[in-house]
């Protein structure tokens, strides 16, 4: 009997920049696996893929953005009212769109699947949109925008005892949205605005953090 070919997602790898802006006070307790400052949280999560592949499909330079909200402690699995909406980069061609949806939807395994099972949100919507994401090389600021729908900007956290040019960072965060082993750089949100799929807020001065991410499929 001949061996039957296996089916499933191809091996994949994504590496790049991730950051959020949210309603929590600085620093967001979620990164320390604690409940949000005010008991509930909502915010913007942004991914910029510096280097990425899904089988033979290249994903370099593409962006993904999510709006999310919940009540309680996600990391302790003590949360409720979890909702999300996802935007994928409209520049992606048909193959790239399918790859991004498979990875970020959890069907392709890896960390996105693990985090998706943990968070378990009710999806409010999905769209392809013009997403602009920028991260300064010196980590002094980061920003994301979907015109008319989302604006998220932040500057690196600093203070009177922070050495000039140094960044406020956390290693081995117990609640890292990008998975284990990455370093958080803390920031202060200068703009946090959303109006899409039932999510609506407009604030500034709250928590933001940047994580690099480096994911590999389980295939």
Secondary structure as UniProt FT lines:
FT   STRAND          12..22
FT   HELIX           29..32
FT   TURN            37..38
FT   STRAND          40..54
FT   TURN            55..56
FT   STRAND          57..58
FT   TURN            60..61
FT   STRAND          63..73
FT   TURN            74..77
FT   STRAND          78..89
FT   TURN            90..91
FT   HELIX           94..104
FT   TURN            105..108
FT   HELIX           110..119
FT   STRAND          122..129
FT   STRAND          132..135
FT   TURN            137..138
FT   STRAND          141..146
FT   TURN            147..149
FT   STRAND          150..156
FT   TURN            160..161
FT   TURN            164..165
FT   STRAND          169..170
FT   TURN            174..175
FT   TURN            177..178
FT   TURN            180..181
FT   STRAND          184..196
FT   TURN            197..198
FT   STRAND          199..203
FT   STRAND          207..216
//
